[in-house]
């Protein structure tokens, strides 16, 4: 079969909507008819060249849709199921999967950067034009900026049919990362003082994750006053912006002189990392969710690292998709999780470049493509 997808042929170029030819499905493959796909800054990094992937490639790693077909060995989902796709499918039996660290799954870590499925191959070819038949690469074993996507069984997670697709697709990305970092990874307790650095999609979800855990206070920190106003909508009790002369002192003033019990760094960059160390209390815990270029060195004040502070870098907020995606969907349906407010722009696949243009200008929290 053939279907339409947004293909990146060259770094620095626009995505091109063209036909993709689907090859033979394997026993553990799930074919999903994509209904909605969220645009993420990670996609943009590939397009701009700061994150290297083999080309041509179909981007997208926040997808939701309806199961169209399943391989002969698939047992967890069936045609007609509504699913959220996970960008970190795992084999379930490698060294790390057996130690309950699926984010580090060896087949995923080996084959995903090469643009392949977990078995080390691609299911896609260009379906038309002068390069017809050329291999297409997968992105995060999903490639959801398309009318269909192929994911391993572990990458297709059933959610309630009442869940709207344009909100469901967000669960598998920034929502899981932010909320999961608070609830699953750090295991923040009720009454704690929480600071969140960065008011983008991940930061806003860390804010509302803290609210869901009934913390004592949520302090949002950002250089953009508009983002801080949005953080209030998601439950921030206090905000510290560009007019704050000493963020560390201000956080101590808000936390009985100690500093935050938990800090979630969601902005990326050296200054944000330094702020993280400065505002977490001695004996406190910090989670790094932001990122810089993988080869970039950062310089931090050593004294700020002292005091038995515990720090972890997380890519997916301790996600266990089969456990967590249905939970997050139910939280939304029950009114405990804000997703509508995350979507700034909805547009068809043919206008996907407009969404990335808006993202590059900083004008959206999340843009969602509707198929």
C-alpha positions as CSV (number, residue, x, y, z in Angstrom):
1,X,0.0,0.0,0.0
2,X,1.0,3.6,-0.4
3,X,0.2,6.6,1.8
4,X,1.1,10.3,2.3
5,X,3.9,11.4,4.6
6,X,6.0,14.4,5.4
7,X,9.5,13.6,4.2
8,X,12.7,15.4,5.1
9,X,15.3,15.0,2.3
10,X,17.9,17.5,3.3
11,X,18.9,19.4,6.5
12,X,17.7,23.0,6.3
13,X,15.0,22.2,3.8
14,X,11.2,22.1,4.1
15,X,9.3,18.9,4.6
16,X,7.8,17.4,1.4
17,X,4.5,15.7,1.3
18,X,4.8,12.6,-0.9
19,X,3.9,9.0,-1.4
20,X,5.4,6.3,0.8
21,X,5.3,2.7,0.0
22,X,4.8,0.3,2.9
23,X,6.8,-3.0,2.7
24,X,5.9,-6.3,4.3
25,X,4.9,-6.2,7.9
26,X,6.7,-8.4,10.4
27,X,5.0,-10.7,13.0
28,X,5.3,-8.1,15.8
29,X,4.4,-5.0,13.7
30,X,1.3,-2.9,14.3
31,X,0.0,-0.7,11.5
32,X,-1.7,2.4,12.8
33,X,-3.9,4.8,10.8
34,X,-2.7,8.0,12.3
35,X,-5.3,10.5,13.3
36,X,-3.2,13.2,15.0
37,X,0.5,13.9,15.4
38,X,2.2,16.5,17.6
39,X,5.0,18.7,16.4
40,X,8.0,18.7,18.8
41,X,11.2,20.6,19.0
42,X,13.1,17.3,18.6
43,X,11.7,17.1,15.1
44,X,12.8,20.7,14.5
45,X,16.3,19.8,15.7
46,X,16.6,17.2,13.0
47,X,15.3,19.6,10.3
48,X,17.8,22.2,11.4
49,X,20.7,19.8,11.7
50,X,21.5,20.0,15.4
51,X,20.3,16.4,15.8
52,X,21.8,14.1,13.2
53,X,19.7,11.4,11.6
54,X,20.0,9.5,8.3
55,X,18.0,11.0,5.4
56,X,15.5,10.8,3.8
57,X,13.3,10.3,6.9
58,X,9.7,10.6,8.0
59,X,9.7,12.6,11.3
60,X,7.1,12.6,14.1
61,X,7.1,10.9,17.5
62,X,3.9,12.0,19.1
63,X,1.2,10.0,17.4
64,X,-2.3,8.6,18.1
65,X,-4.7,6.7,15.8
66,X,-6.6,3.5,15.1
67,X,-5.0,0.1,14.7
68,X,-5.4,-0.9,11.0
69,X,-3.6,-4.2,11.0
70,X,-1.5,-6.4,13.3
71,X,1.3,-8.9,12.7
72,X,0.7,-12.6,13.4
73,X,2.4,-12.6,16.8
74,X,0.7,-9.4,18.2
75,X,-1.5,-10.1,21.2
76,X,-1.8,-6.7,23.0
77,X,-3.9,-4.8,20.5
78,X,-6.2,-5.6,17.6
79,X,-7.7,-3.8,14.6
80,X,-10.0,-1.0,15.6
81,X,-8.3,-0.2,18.9
82,X,-7.5,3.4,19.7
83,X,-3.9,3.7,20.6
84,X,-1.2,6.2,21.6
85,X,2.2,5.4,20.1
86,X,5.3,5.4,22.2
87,X,8.5,6.8,20.8
88,X,10.5,4.4,23.0
89,X,9.3,0.9,22.2
90,X,11.3,-1.9,23.8
91,X,12.1,-5.5,23.2
92,X,11.3,-6.7,26.8
93,X,14.1,-9.2,27.1
94,X,17.5,-7.4,26.7
95,X,19.9,-6.6,29.6
96,X,18.2,-3.3,30.4
97,X,14.6,-4.4,29.8
98,X,15.1,-7.2,32.3
99,X,16.3,-4.7,34.8
100,X,13.2,-2.6,34.4
101,X,14.9,0.2,32.4
102,X,13.1,0.0,29.0
103,X,14.2,3.5,28.1
104,X,17.7,1.9,27.7
105,X,16.5,-1.0,25.6
106,X,19.5,-2.3,23.6
107,X,17.8,-2.9,20.3
108,X,16.2,0.5,20.5
109,X,19.5,2.2,21.4
110,X,21.2,0.4,18.6
111,X,18.8,0.7,15.7
112,X,16.7,3.9,16.5
113,X,19.6,6.3,15.7
114,X,20.1,4.6,12.4
115,X,16.5,5.3,11.5
116,X,15.4,1.7,11.7
117,X,12.8,-0.5,13.5
118,X,13.9,-2.6,16.4
119,X,14.9,-5.4,14.1
120,X,17.4,-3.1,12.3
121,X,15.4,-2.7,9.1
122,X,13.0,-0.1,7.5
123,X,9.5,-0.8,6.3
124,X,9.3,2.2,4.0
125,X,10.4,3.2,0.5
126,X,9.7,6.4,-1.5
127,X,6.6,5.7,-3.5
128,X,7.0,8.1,-6.4
129,X,9.3,10.6,-8.2
130,X,12.8,10.3,-9.4
131,X,13.9,8.5,-6.2
132,X,11.1,6.0,-6.2
133,X,12.1,2.8,-4.4
134,X,14.8,4.5,-2.2
135,X,14.8,3.5,1.4
136,X,13.1,5.8,3.9
137,X,14.2,6.0,7.5
138,X,12.0,5.9,10.6
139,X,12.2,8.4,13.4
140,X,12.0,7.2,17.0
141,X,10.6,3.9,15.6
142,X,7.3,5.8,14.8
143,X,7.4,8.5,12.1
144,X,3.9,9.8,12.9
145,X,3.8,12.7,10.5
146,X,2.1,10.5,8.0
147,X,-1.3,9.0,7.3
148,X,0.0,5.6,8.6
149,X,2.8,4.5,10.8
150,X,4.3,1.1,11.7
151,X,5.3,0.5,15.3
152,X,6.4,-2.6,17.3
153,X,3.7,-4.1,19.5
154,X,5.3,-2.4,22.6
155,X,4.9,0.9,20.8
156,X,1.1,0.8,20.4
157,X,-0.8,1.4,23.7
158,X,-4.6,1.1,23.9
159,X,-6.4,4.1,25.4
160,X,-10.2,4.7,26.0
161,X,-12.2,5.4,22.8
162,X,-13.5,8.5,24.4
163,X,-10.1,10.1,24.3
164,X,-9.9,12.7,21.5
165,X,-7.0,11.9,19.2
166,X,-5.5,15.4,19.0
167,X,-5.1,15.4,22.8
168,X,-4.2,11.7,23.0
169,X,-1.1,12.2,20.7
170,X,0.4,14.6,23.3
171,X,0.4,11.9,26.0
172,X,3.2,10.0,24.3
173,X,5.6,13.0,24.3
174,X,5.8,16.1,26.5
175,X,2.9,15.1,28.8
176,X,4.5,11.8,29.7
177,X,7.9,13.3,30.1
178,X,6.8,16.2,32.4
179,X,4.1,14.5,34.5
180,X,6.0,11.3,34.6
181,X,9.2,13.0,35.9
182,X,7.2,14.3,38.8
183,X,4.9,11.3,39.6
184,X,6.9,8.3,38.4
185,X,10.6,9.2,38.5
186,X,11.0,11.6,41.4
187,X,7.9,10.4,43.2
188,X,7.2,13.8,44.6
189,X,5.2,13.6,47.9
190,X,2.2,15.8,48.9
191,X,3.2,19.0,50.5
192,X,6.7,19.3,48.9
193,X,8.0,22.5,47.4
194,X,8.7,22.1,43.7
195,X,10.5,24.4,41.3
196,X,10.1,24.0,37.5
197,X,12.7,25.8,35.2
198,X,11.3,26.4,31.7
199,X,7.7,27.1,30.7
200,X,7.5,25.1,27.4
201,X,5.4,22.0,26.9
202,X,7.5,19.7,29.2
203,X,7.7,22.4,31.9
204,X,4.0,23.0,31.9
205,X,3.4,19.3,32.3
206,X,5.8,19.1,35.2
207,X,3.9,22.0,36.8
208,X,0.6,20.2,36.4
209,X,2.2,16.9,37.5
210,X,3.2,18.6,40.7
211,X,-0.4,19.9,41.2
212,X,-1.7,16.4,40.7
213,X,0.5,15.2,43.5
214,X,-0.9,17.9,45.8
215,X,2.4,19.6,46.5
216,X,2.7,22.6,48.8
217,X,3.9,25.0,46.2
218,X,5.0,25.1,42.5
219,X,7.5,27.8,41.6
220,X,7.7,28.4,37.8
221,X,10.9,30.0,36.5
222,X,11.3,31.4,33.0
223,X,12.7,34.4,31.2
224,X,9.5,34.8,29.3
225,X,6.7,36.6,31.2
226,X,4.1,35.2,28.9
227,X,5.1,31.6,29.6
228,X,4.9,32.3,33.3
229,X,1.3,33.5,32.9
230,X,0.5,30.2,31.1
231,X,2.2,28.3,34.0
232,X,-0.2,29.9,36.4
233,X,-3.0,28.5,34.3
234,X,-1.5,25.0,34.8
235,X,-1.3,25.5,38.5
236,X,2.0,27.4,39.4
237,X,1.5,29.0,42.8
238,X,4.5,31.4,42.3
239,X,6.4,32.7,39.3
240,X,9.9,34.1,38.9
241,X,10.7,35.9,35.7
242,X,13.2,38.2,34.0
243,X,12.6,41.0,36.6
244,X,13.8,38.8,39.5
245,X,17.3,39.9,40.4
246,X,18.3,36.7,42.4
247,X,16.3,33.6,41.6
248,X,18.0,31.4,44.2
249,X,17.3,33.9,47.0
250,X,13.7,34.2,45.9
251,X,13.2,30.5,45.9
252,X,14.6,30.3,49.4
253,X,12.2,33.1,50.5
254,X,9.3,30.9,49.2
255,X,10.5,27.7,50.9
256,X,11.3,28.6,54.5
257,X,14.9,29.5,53.7
258,X,15.9,26.0,52.4
259,X,15.3,25.9,48.6
260,X,13.1,23.6,46.6
261,X,12.7,20.0,47.6
262,X,12.4,19.0,44.0
263,X,13.6,20.9,40.9
264,X,12.7,20.0,37.3
265,X,15.0,21.6,34.7
266,X,13.0,21.8,31.4
267,X,14.7,24.6,29.6
268,X,18.0,23.3,28.4
269,X,21.2,25.2,28.5
270,X,24.1,25.9,30.8
271,X,22.3,28.8,32.7
272,X,19.3,26.6,33.3
273,X,21.4,23.8,34.7
274,X,23.2,26.3,37.0
275,X,19.9,27.6,38.2
276,X,18.7,24.1,38.9
277,X,21.7,23.5,41.2
278,X,21.3,26.9,42.9
279,X,17.6,26.5,43.8
280,X,17.4,22.8,44.9
281,X,17.9,22.5,48.7
282,X,20.7,20.5,50.3
283,X,19.5,16.8,50.3
284,X,17.0,17.6,47.6
285,X,16.4,16.0,44.2
286,X,16.7,17.5,40.7
287,X,15.6,16.0,37.4
288,X,17.2,17.3,34.1
289,X,14.6,17.1,31.3
290,X,16.1,19.8,29.1
291,X,19.1,19.3,26.8
292,X,21.9,20.9,24.9
293,X,23.8,19.5,22.0
294,X,25.3,16.1,22.9
295,X,28.8,17.3,22.3
296,X,28.5,20.6,24.1
297,X,30.4,21.0,27.3
298,X,28.8,22.9,30.2
299,X,30.5,24.7,33.0
300,X,28.9,24.8,36.5
301,X,29.8,26.1,39.9
302,X,31.1,23.2,41.8
303,X,30.0,24.5,45.2
304,X,26.4,24.5,44.0
305,X,26.6,20.7,43.5
306,X,27.5,20.0,47.1
307,X,25.1,19.2,49.9
308,X,24.1,15.6,49.0
309,X,21.9,16.8,46.1
310,X,20.6,14.0,43.9
311,X,20.5,14.6,40.2
312,X,19.2,12.4,37.4
313,X,18.8,13.0,33.6
314,X,15.6,11.6,32.2
315,X,14.3,11.4,28.6
316,X,10.8,10.0,29.2
317,X,9.9,10.7,32.8
318,X,10.2,7.1,34.0
319,X,7.6,6.0,31.5
320,X,6.0,2.6,31.4
321,X,3.7,3.2,28.5
322,X,1.2,0.4,29.1
323,X,0.8,1.5,32.7
324,X,1.0,5.2,32.2
325,X,-0.7,6.1,28.9
326,X,-4.1,4.8,30.0
327,X,-3.7,6.5,33.4
328,X,-3.0,9.9,31.8
329,X,-5.9,9.5,29.4
330,X,-8.2,8.7,32.3
331,X,-6.8,11.7,34.2
332,X,-7.8,13.9,31.2
333,X,-11.2,12.4,30.9
334,X,-11.8,12.9,34.6
335,X,-10.7,16.6,34.5
336,X,-7.5,16.2,36.4
337,X,-5.1,16.7,33.5
338,X,-5.0,19.7,31.2
339,X,-4.4,18.9,27.5
340,X,-6.7,21.3,25.6
341,X,-4.7,24.2,26.9
342,X,-1.4,22.8,25.4
343,X,-2.6,23.0,21.8
344,X,-1.9,26.3,20.2
345,X,-2.4,25.3,16.6
346,X,-4.2,22.6,14.6
347,X,-3.5,22.1,10.9
348,X,-3.6,19.5,8.1
349,X,-0.6,17.4,7.0
350,X,-0.2,19.5,3.9
351,X,0.5,22.6,6.1
352,X,2.9,20.9,8.5
353,X,5.7,23.3,7.6
354,X,3.6,26.2,8.9
355,X,3.5,24.5,12.2
356,X,7.2,24.2,12.4
357,X,7.6,27.8,11.3
358,X,5.4,28.9,14.2
359,X,7.3,26.6,16.6
360,X,10.7,28.1,15.5
361,X,9.4,31.6,16.3
362,X,8.3,30.5,19.7
363,X,4.6,31.2,19.1
364,X,3.1,27.9,20.1
365,X,3.1,25.4,23.0
366,X,2.1,22.5,20.7
367,X,1.0,22.4,17.1
368,X,-0.9,19.2,16.1
369,X,-1.3,17.8,12.6
370,X,-4.8,16.3,12.0
371,X,-4.8,13.6,9.3
